[in-house]
Amino acid sequence: MAAVITETFNDAGVRNAHSEAAAAPQSRAIEVVHARDLPYEAFLQHYLRAGRPVIIRDAVTAWPALRKWTPQYFKENFGDREVQVSYSKRMRLADFVDAVLASSAEQPGPYHLYRLFLHEEFADVLPDLIPQNPYGFPRRHVSALMPEAWRRPDGFLKLLMGGPGSKFPIMHYDAEHAHAQITEIYGEKAYVLFAPHETPNVYASPAQPNLSLVDRPDQPDLTRFPLMAKATPHVGSIGPGEMIFIPEGWWHSARPLTVSISVCTAILDQSNWAGFAHDISAAAPGSAWQRTLLRQRLRASGMFMHAMEMLQHAMPGLARRLRLPALLAPISADGVPEPSATPLDIRIRTP
Ligand SMILES: O=C(O)CCC(=O)C(=O)O
């Protein structure tokens, strides 16, 4: 098992790196592991399949983005592009960047670039994210067997940018049983997570049960949200080249500690396929009969993909000759096509 680094956090949530002391009694530090101690198979076994969050140091080291991406870089090169910053608001990227740079605890600026999928609107920066993150590549999302609306050959990478004082708008867990991974490129960002079993304590919205009503999960107002006193926050932060893995069903919220740029994507494999298949078929338009048909089709393709993934493990040479990694769900980042600068003609349906 990989060596785990114990960390503590000061009041602002900034990590006291390399400290061996335990985290504050009421919070728990998210495990931190260095990539050199974490082969991909160990990541799958100890974190992804076990449903345990982890922060991975040096998850990516070769991305040109780590050297190129700054707020100024986006302003100078793409400032005239209009971006969606909320459900109803669009803005020039240059103005968005200025607002991020002006953000402070007293006057929080914007954070969320609403549904900004790089392959749709900023495909020209995707070569800055090569080679694939070895822990967070689009597994079944690249598969030709995925229904078209969920196929994400370029990784379904969302761009996130914000300054101190801002935050991801709502504590939530990702829809469709997705596991999330966020890789920091510039700056530092803090996370507060709550395990799925804390759901009764985190005030899920009656209207949308994967969203919490608690607006400051790091410092909840206990008069409004008294049950939060029972919930154990798991805390940690990521800096450039580091990623956080957030398993399906884990509540999470993020806030930049400095001006921060990161990319975020969903991971879908055998561990969360059944939940995904259930959710998307339950929500699909059409008749009950069409939904059942979709569920059966997804179940069958899940079983087939699993068998092909096992074959890739057992006989990698044969799998490569059959072009399984290229055609179906690749089991390692090596089998995934690198993102390309050409925008894909695919619109993502769900955030
Ligand atoms: O801002 C972050 O780092 C979290 C992003 C996130 O939770 C999401 O996009 O669903």
The ligand as a Tripos MOL2 file, in Angstrom:
@<TRIPOS>MOLECULE
LIG
   10     9     1     0     0
SMALL
NO_CHARGES

@<TRIPOS>ATOM
      1 O1        -14.5550   23.6300   -8.1120 O.co2     1 LIG1
      2 C1        -14.1810   22.4960   -7.9040 C.2       1 LIG1
      3 O2        -13.0110   22.2120   -7.7840 O.co2     1 LIG1
      4 C2        -15.2400   21.4330   -7.7970 C.3       1 LIG1
      5 C3        -15.9270   21.2430   -9.1010 C.3       1 LIG1
      6 C4        -17.1450   20.4120   -8.9840 C.2       1 LIG1
      7 O3        -17.4860   19.9520   -7.9310 O.2       1 LIG1
      8 C5        -17.9650   20.1290  -10.1620 C.2       1 LIG1
      9 O4        -17.6910   20.6660  -11.2450 O.co2     1 LIG1
     10 O5        -18.9410   19.3550  -10.0190 O.co2     1 LIG1
@<TRIPOS>BOND
     1     1     2 2
     2     2     3 1
     3     2     4 1
     4     4     5 1
     5     5     6 1
     6     6     7 2
     7     6     8 1
     8     8     9 2
     9     8    10 1
@<TRIPOS>SUBSTRUCTURE
     1 LIG1         1 GROUP 0 **** ****
